[in-house]
Amino acid sequence: MTLATQSDFDRTRARALITDKQTPYRLYSISGAPRPWRVLLGLVAKGLEFEVRVLDASKKEHKSPEFLALNARGRVPVIQRDGFVLSESLAILSYLEKQHPDPPLFGTTAEEHARIWQLVSTGEHDLNDACSALLLPLFSRGKDDTDQEVQRAALAVQEEFKRLESQLSDSPFLMGPRMTAADCVCFPHVRLIQRAAERFPEVMRRLELHPLGARYPELAKWLSRVEALPGYERTFPPHWRAA
């Protein structure tokens, strides 16, 4: 059996973009938040039309009456089209897969489907937990590498990155030759760590997480592959451009 390549994936994506003429999706997001970013990557990978409504977290726009009418929990992402409203990133990716099965993000066989969901789950839990434990004290509490909490969190991130590096040792994307939901889920967390390295290079160097390519070359090349996807620039956090 011949596996589909990313080129096959891109051609299918282009056909989907041409043939799907429904109303564009509207995605509610907060700039740089990893879970909406997952959905943005899924929309781009599938070649779907969409618009983004970026909410200002500093003004608590995600807690406004207008947004709470869409999601009473006041969380992003929320996707909306033709009266249909859905929240939670994994639910949205699953919905998009059913609505637009080509190109597939969750595999084409039972085994692929299960393995992709396995990595999606570890990305949702282990990778997310490790990265959040490092990013929160750095960005929100003004901590640095002398803090024991930061040191422990960095070790956890290193362990997760080692697993991803191994996963990428013989394939361009996490689950083979083409992008899947696993890439959509894991990419934002890794890219946020790289953002921390851009903001605090010496701190991240001492924590052995910068430069990324020196320690995790396959992971760095994977980031570049995802960033090279057509339409990726629409997923990039707008406030990073202004910084």
N, C-alpha and C positions, 0 to 999 in steps of 0.2 A: 504494500500500500504506500502511495506517495503522499507525504505530508504537505499540507498547504504552506507556502512561504509567505513572508510579509508582502512580497510583490503581488501574489494572488490576493492577499487580504486587501491591499490598496486598490486593486482593480474592482473587487467586489464592493468596497466602500464607495468608490466613484459611481458605480451603477446604482447603489442605494441612494446616493445624493441626488442623482438625476431622476429616479423613478418615484421617490417619496415626496409628493407635492402637497402634503397636508400642512395645516397650520404649524408654524415653528413652535418648538417647545420654549417655554419660559422657565428659566432656572433662577431661583433665589439663592444667593450665595453671600458669604462674607469673604473679603479678599484675604487669601492665604490660608483659609481654613481647609484642613485636609479632606474632610468628607465631601463638601461640595466639589472640591478639585477632582475627586475620584469620578464623579458624575460627568464633569466637564470633559475629562479624558475619554470616558465611555461614549459621549455624544460625538466627540471628534473622531474617535476610532471607527465609529459606525457611519460617519459622514452625514449626520443628521443636522437639519437646520435648527438653530436655537438662538435665543437672546438671553442675556444675563442681566438680572437685577441685583446689583451689588448693594447690600445693606451695610449701613455704618454701625458697627458694633459699639463704637464710643458714644453714639447717640441712642443706643439701645433700640435701633429700628427693628431688630428681630423680636422685640417685646411690645411693639406697637399694636394697637387694636386691629389694624389692617392686616398685619402679618399673622397675628394670633388667630384671626379668622381662617387662615389657611392651615396653620399648624398650632394647635393650642399649647404645645410644649415649648414654642418659641425657639425652635432649633432649625438650622439649615443643614442640608439642602431641602428645598421643596421644589418639585417640578409641577408644571401646570400646562395643560393643553386642552382646548375644546371642552372646558368644564370639568376635566379630570384633574385631581390634585393628589399628589403622593409625596410623602416625606420618607426619610431614612435612606442613606446612600446605597446600601446593599439591596434594599427593596427596589429602589429606582433602577439600578443596574439590571436586576432580574427582570423588571418590567420591560425595559428597553430591549432586552434579549428576546422576550416573547413577541413584542411588537415588531421588531426589526431583526429577524434571526440571522441575516447576512449583512456583513461578515460576523461570524460568531465570536462572542467573548467568553463563553463558558464551554467551549469544546464541541466536538461532534460525536463523541462516543461516551458511553457511560463512564469508562475509565478516565478519560480526559476531564469530563464534567466533575467527577469526584475529586480528582487531583487539583483541579483549579479551585474548587471550593475549599479544599483543605488549606491551600496557600492563602486564599482570601481570608479564611478564619484566623490563621496565625498572623496575618497582616493586621487584621482588625483588633486582635488582642495583644499578642506578644510584641510585635513591632511598634504598634501604636503606643502601648504602655511604656516601652523603653524610651522611645523618642520623646514622648510627652514629659516623662520624668526628668529628662535633661533640658528640654526647651523651656519649660515653665520657670525654673529658677534663673536661667540665663536671661530670658527676655522680660520676665515680670517681676523678679525679685532682686535683680542686680547682682546675682551671685557669680562667682568665677571658679576656676579650677582648684582653688584652695579649699573650697567647701566640700565636705565629705559626702553630702547628698549628691552633688554634681559628679563627684568622682565615681560613686556607685552607679549612677545613671549612665555615665559614659561607658563603663564596663559592660553594662547590659546592652547598650547600643552596639558596641563592638561585637558582642556575641551574635546579635541579630544580623549585623552586616556580614559576618563570616558565613552565616547560613545562606544569605542571599548570594554572596560571592561564589559559593560552591554551587548553588542552583544555576548560576550563569556560566559555569565553567565550560559547557559544551553547547550552549544555545544562545542566540541573540536576545531572547526575551525569557521571562521567568519560567514559562511553561512550554518553551519550544521555539519554532521559527517565526511565530507571529504573536502579536500583542493579544493579551487576554485580560479578563477582569482582574487577575492577580497583579498584573502590571498597573492597572488603574488604581488598585487599592494601595499597593506598596509604594508607588512612585512619590506621592505627595509627602509621605513621612521622610523618605530619604532626602528629597529635595529640600525639605525644611531644615534638616541637619546641615546640608550644604549652605543654606541661607545663614544659619548660625555661624558657619565658618567664614562667610563673607562679612558678617558683622563683627565677629570676635575672632579673627584669625589666630592670634597668638594663644588665646585660651584654648581654642579647638586643636591647635597644634600640640599643646602640652597634654591634652586629653587623648592624643593619638587618633584624631578624627579628621585631620587636615594636614596636607592636601589629600583629598579622597583617593585620587588616582594612584598615589604612591603606595597606599596600603590596601586598597580594594580596586584594582585596575578594571576588573570586569564590571563591577558596580558602576564605576565612573563612565565606562563606555555605554552601559545600558541607559544611564541617565541621558547621555547624548543622543542615543537612538530614539528615545521617547520624545525628546525635545525637537527632533528633526521631523516628527510627524506633521503632515500638512494640517494646518489649523491649530497646532499646539499653542501658538502665540495668543490665541483667544482664551486659553486656560490660565495664562500666566497672571499672577496676582497684580492687579493694577497699581496698588500702593507701593510695590517694590520698584516699579519704574520711576515713581516720583521721588523715591528716597535717594 
